[in-house]
Amino acid sequence: MTGEDRYRLGSAVLALVAFGLRAGYLFSQPDADPWFSSPAMDGQVYVDWARNLVEGRGGPDGAYYQAPGYPWFLAGFFSLAGWSFGLLYLFQHGLTVASAWLLGEVSRRSAGMAAGWATMILALGYQPLLFFSSRPVGESVAVFLLAGSVLAYTGSRPGRSWWTGLLVGLAVLVRPNFLLVPVAWGIVAAARKRFRVSLVLAGCL
């Protein structure tokens, strides 16, 4: 078994264990969480917005007070899977595990297997993301998109910058403060005279 095979196997075990623990947490949540299927505050706004999109009433009038990416995601998810908060949260927990794997892959490429596993463990143990994955809010979706864009950005080939720009652009639609990330990447790319990468990132935004 090669080193890369060992890393893949170890990462798969970590991911399966993490997802199993999250599933157990999720299945026990309805008995202890009165807001499991009755979201409040931002979650209620997103769910109402998504319901309006599904029912053909469109989004809010005027300038958006909140980012539109997550309501669009919710509208698509509920249209396909039905109005099940349990399935939504399970899917979002899956996204957090996938995000940890993506970030671990970034670390493995730059610093080796131990760094990759350490990154996965740290990401999987980040409690706020565990909490938000069981709420109808966009953090798990945004972090997954951002992690994918980071992995794409680690490549030096210009063609990958399209994927980087697309994924980080979608992440910004969910979490607007993530806009700082592609701006920083564009500045660094320009400073390194990688003008094509910088222009592609700007164009995708």
Order of alpha helices (4+ residues) and beta strands (2+ residues): alpha-alpha-alpha-alpha-alpha-alpha-alpha-alpha-alpha-alpha
